[in-house]
């Protein structure tokens, strides 16, 4: 249908507001500023520009979403709700640290790690709502009446508008990139990134700091010093002590490990390490850790003399900051050496020494994965039975999409902490149970006999048990890493899948005794013939 919409539909008018040239200009400015200019020219101008553009774009976006959800809502009411809600919400978040923290949590759940700041100076951008109101007064006289034009504008404008409004100041994570010496003084390179793939890689990607007092305090390197430091060879993965040429140290790439040699590099032994299993558990207590092998591994080291005698070692460990060997031989994780950042640096998580690796959250995630794989096998079996009985693909597709959504939730929660494992199970269990119940009930009411249901439930339990075995081993350290346990769990679904395929042969659309249809009404006596009028 391409005819005009009814006058009671508010979406045509609010969509015209969203597609007004001034609103579209605000959309372009917001996208370019947040994704290009802020990274290239961070500062006051780019920060305030996002606030102004967002206040122009957000009210019509809210109004469009309201009228799409409630078509009977008058366009004028939706416009007022959009203006008032955006203005009040912006003022509250920018003036209250508590509100900003809640907004940060909400945006992180929707769009990934994000940081919404409370900054009362941003309130000077509120007059931009006047421009949004002006665009409304111009757009309301020219609603988009035809459905084809409305659909095209929705598909072209609505997705980037939602993306632009959802973008916030991303959390920048400090990153220990390199260590070296400059004229005998220790120097470190610290960068910052958002998440994969936006993490720094080389020492030249960061900012250099130099210490004048043996790594106690640090200052910014001058331009000349930074140029000299960047010209040095990198990576610096091995060095010997200045006071003992036979004592050498080296980092082991891909691991949080430093090795030591007492015979000038002929033989090596481990001087300090965090095992891979404990390293992975440590990484999971960081926000957006990425690949632990890349971001939580020893990168460079430097050995320098200590003022009181002996030597010290400084190691760059990526997201885990710097490791320092003191002159007395003890090793200590130093974090980022009291360097201040625009974004607050969280407290350095502790490494658990001795005993089993702490797996409180991982237990819930392992349970969720085993249940999800069992549900997947059941959905496949139900889909095949329905198709064998002559049914359509709709039930199977719906079940697959439900499990896909559940899998995305599980994947997003896999590297998170602070109780998300419990939340994940609370999502996986209801959605998986819904998919399983439907894909069991539909064949049972149709062509599948009772024994099909029993065998299918058995394949579900078999899969949960088999998939759970490698996850239980992972929780106990064998295998040590999830990237080994998860593929083993996926492989464990094969017996259940094969059984589900075999069970499809039990479905038979011609078996009347297997149908659970409502029994027919009892037969009635035929009506007597009508008397003839003649």
Residue pairs with C-beta under 8 A, 6 or more apart in sequence:
1 147
2 146
2 147
2 148
3 146
3 147
4 145
4 146
5 11
5 12
5 143
5 145
5 146
5 147
5 150
8 71
8 72
9 67
9 71
9 72
10 66
10 67
10 71
10 72
10 73
10 74
10 75
10 77
10 78
11 64
11 67
11 68
11 71
11 75
11 150
12 75
12 143
12 144
12 145
12 150
13 67
13 75
13 139
13 140
13 143
13 144
14 60
14 63
14 64
14 66
14 67
14 75
14 78
14 79
15 64
15 67
15 143
15 144
15 150
15 153
15 154
16 139
16 140
16 142
16 143
16 144
17 23
17 60
17 63
17 64
17 79
17 135
17 136
17 139
17 140
18 60
18 61
18 63
18 64
18 153
18 157
18 158
18 161
19 139
19 144
19 153
19 157
20 60
20 135
20 138
20 139
22 56
22 131
22 134
22 135
23 56
23 57
23 60
23 132
23 135
24 157
26 52
26 53
26 54
26 56
26 57
27 53
27 57
27 157
27 160
27 161
27 164
29 49
29 53
30 50
30 53
30 54
30 57
30 164
30 165
30 167
31 160
31 163
31 164
31 167
33 46
33 49
33 50
33 53
34 50
34 164
34 167
35 167
37 46
37 49
38 46
38 47
38 50
38 169
47 122
48 122
48 124
48 125
51 90
51 122
51 125
51 128
52 125
52 128
53 128
54 164
54 165
55 86
55 87
55 90
55 125
55 126
55 128
55 129
55 132
56 128
56 129
56 131
56 132
56 135
57 132
57 161
57 164
57 165
58 82
58 86
58 132
58 165
59 79
59 82
59 83
59 85
59 86
59 129
59 132
59 136
60 79
60 82
60 132
60 135
60 136
60 139
61 82
61 158
61 161
61 162
61 165
62 78
62 81
62 82
62 85
62 86
63 75
63 78
63 79
63 81
63 82
64 78
64 158
66 73
66 78
66 81
66 82
67 73
67 75
67 78
75 140
75 143
76 140
79 136
79 140
83 129
83 132
83 133
83 136
86 129
87 126
87 129
90 122
90 123
90 125
90 126
91 123
91 126
92 99
93 99
93 100
93 103
93 116
93 118
94 100
94 117
94 118
94 119
94 120
94 122
94 123
95 118
95 120
95 123
96 118
97 118
99 118
100 116
100 117
100 118
103 116
104 114
104 115
104 116
104 168
107 114
107 116
107 166
107 168
108 114
110 166
111 166
111 167
111 168
112 170
112 195
112 288
113 170
113 171
113 194
113 195
113 287
113 288
114 168
114 169
114 170
114 171
115 168
115 169
115 170
115 171
115 343
116 168
116 169
117 169
144 150
144 153
170 194
170 195
171 194
171 287
171 288
171 343
172 192
172 193
172 194
172 341
172 342
172 343
173 192
173 193
173 194
173 195
173 199
173 286
173 287
173 288
173 319
173 343
174 190
174 191
174 192
174 319
174 321
174 336
174 339
174 341
174 345
175 190
175 191
175 192
175 193
175 199
175 200
175 206
175 295
175 318
175 319
176 188
176 189
176 190
176 299
176 316
176 317
176 318
176 319
176 320
176 321
176 322
176 336
177 189
177 190
177 191
177 200
177 201
177 202
177 203
177 205
177 206
177 299
177 300
177 316
177 318
178 188
178 189
178 202
178 203
178 206
178 234
178 235
178 236
178 299
178 300
178 316
179 186
179 187
179 188
179 189
179 236
179 300
179 301
179 302
179 314
179 315
179 316
179 322
180 186
180 187
180 203
180 229
180 232
180 236
180 300
180 302
181 187
181 302
181 304
182 210
182 221
182 225
182 228
182 229
184 304
184 305
185 210
185 211
185 212
185 304
186 210
186 211
186 214
186 215
186 302
186 304
186 314
187 208
187 209
187 210
187 211
187 221
187 225
187 229
187 302
188 208
188 209
188 211
188 218
188 314
188 316
188 322
188 337
189 203
189 204
189 205
189 206
189 207
189 208
189 209
189 229
189 316
190 206
190 207
190 209
190 336
190 339
191 199
191 200
191 205
191 206
191 207
192 200
192 206
192 341
192 343
193 199
193 200
194 288
195 288
195 290
196 288
196 290
196 291
199 290
199 295
200 206
202 234
203 229
203 230
203 234
203 300
204 230
204 234
207 220
207 221
207 226
208 220
208 221
208 225
208 226
208 229
208 230
209 218
209 219
209 220
209 221
209 337
209 339
210 218
210 219
210 221
210 225
211 217
211 218
211 219
212 219
213 307
214 304
214 306
214 307
214 312
215 304
215 312
215 314
215 324
215 337
217 338
218 337
218 338
218 339
221 229
234 300
235 299
235 300
236 300
236 301
236 302
237 250
237 251
237 253
237 299
237 300
237 301
238 248
238 249
238 250
238 251
238 265
238 301
239 248
239 249
239 250
239 301
239 302
239 303
239 313
240 246
240 247
240 248
240 249
240 264
240 265
240 303
241 247
241 248
241 249
241 303
241 311
242 303
242 304
242 305
242 311
243 305
243 309
243 310
243 311
244 311
245 264
246 261
246 262
246 263
246 264
247 260
247 261
247 262
247 311
248 260
248 261
248 264
248 265
249 258
249 259
249 260
249 261
249 271
249 301
249 303
249 313
249 325
250 258
250 259
250 261
250 265
250 268
250 301
251 257
251 258
251 259
251 298
251 299
251 300
251 301
251 315
252 258
252 259
252 273
252 298
253 297
253 298
253 299
254 293
254 294
254 297
255 273
255 276
255 279
255 293
255 297
255 298
256 273
256 274
256 279
256 296
256 297
256 298
256 317
256 320
257 270
257 272
257 273
257 274
257 298
258 270
258 271
258 272
258 273
258 298
258 301
258 313
258 315
258 323
258 325
258 331
259 268
259 269
259 270
259 271
260 268
260 269
260 270
260 271
261 267
261 268
261 269
271 325
271 331
272 323
272 325
272 331
274 282
274 351
275 480
276 480
276 481
277 357
277 477
277 480
277 481
278 351
278 352
278 357
279 292
279 296
280 292
280 480
280 481
280 482
281 352
281 357
281 358
281 359
281 362
282 296
282 320
282 349
282 351
283 289
283 292
283 295
283 296
283 319
283 415
284 361
284 362
284 415
284 416
284 417
285 349
285 417
286 319
286 346
286 349
287 346
287 416
288 415
289 295
289 296
289 319
289 415
290 319
290 415
294 318
295 318
295 319
296 317
296 318
296 319
296 320
297 317
297 318
298 315
298 316
298 317
298 323
299 315
299 316
299 317
299 318
300 315
300 316
301 313
301 314
301 315
301 316
302 313
302 314
303 311
303 312
303 313
304 311
304 312
304 314
305 311
305 312
306 312
306 327
308 327
309 327
310 327
310 328
311 327
312 324
312 325
312 326
312 327
313 323
313 324
313 325
314 322
314 323
314 324
314 325
315 322
315 323
315 324
315 325
316 322
317 323
317 333
320 333
320 348
321 333
321 334
321 335
321 336
321 337
321 348
322 333
322 334
322 335
322 336
322 337
323 331
323 332
323 333
323 334
324 331
324 332
324 333
324 334
325 331
325 332
326 332
333 348
333 351
335 345
335 348
336 345
352 358
356 476
356 477
357 477
359 475
360 421
361 417
361 419
361 420
361 421
362 421
362 474
362 475
363 421
363 475
364 421
364 422
364 424
364 425
365 410
365 413
365 414
365 421
365 424
366 468
366 471
366 472
366 474
366 475
367 425
367 468
368 410
368 413
368 421
368 424
368 425
368 428
368 429
369 410
369 467
369 471
369 486
369 489
370 463
370 464
370 467
370 468
370 471
370 489
371 425
371 428
371 429
371 432
371 464
372 403
372 406
372 407
372 410
372 428
372 432
373 463
373 464
373 467
373 489
373 490
373 492
373 493
374 432
374 460
374 461
374 463
374 464
374 467
374 496
375 403
375 406
375 432
375 433
375 435
375 436
375 460
376 403
376 493
377 459
377 460
377 463
377 493
377 496
377 497
377 500
378 435
378 436
378 439
378 440
378 456
378 457
378 459
378 460
378 500
379 396
379 399
379 400
379 403
379 435
379 436
379 439
380 396
380 497
380 500
380 501
381 439
381 456
381 459
381 499
381 500
381 501
381 503
381 504
382 395
382 396
382 399
382 436
382 438
382 439
382 440
382 442
382 443
382 456
383 393
383 395
383 396
383 399
383 400
383 439
384 500
384 501
384 503
384 504
384 507
385 443
385 447
385 448
385 452
385 456
385 503
385 504
385 506
385 507
386 392
386 395
386 396
386 439
386 442
386 443
386 446
386 447
386 507
387 393
387 396
387 504
388 447
388 504
388 505
388 507
388 508
389 443
389 446
389 447
389 448
389 507
389 508
389 509
390 447
390 509
391 442
391 446
391 447
395 438
395 439
395 442
396 439
398 435
398 438
399 435
399 438
399 439
402 431
402 432
402 434
402 435
403 431
403 432
403 435
405 431
406 427
406 428
406 431
406 432
406 435
409 424
409 427
409 428
410 424
410 428
413 420
413 421
413 423
413 424
414 482
436 460
440 453
440 456
440 457
443 452
443 453
443 507
444 450
444 452
444 453
444 516
445 515
445 516
445 517
446 507
446 509
446 514
446 515
446 516
447 507
447 508
447 509
447 511
447 514
447 515
448 506
448 507
448 514
449 506
449 511
449 514
451 506
452 503
452 506
452 507
455 499
455 503
455 506
456 500
456 503
458 499
459 496
459 499
459 500
459 503
460 496
462 495
462 496
462 499
463 492
463 493
463 495
463 496
466 492
466 493
466 495
466 496
467 489
467 490
467 492
467 493
468 489
469 492
470 479
470 484
470 485
470 486
470 488
470 489
470 492
471 485
471 489
473 479
473 485
474 480
474 481
474 482
474 484
474 485
479 485
479 488
508 514
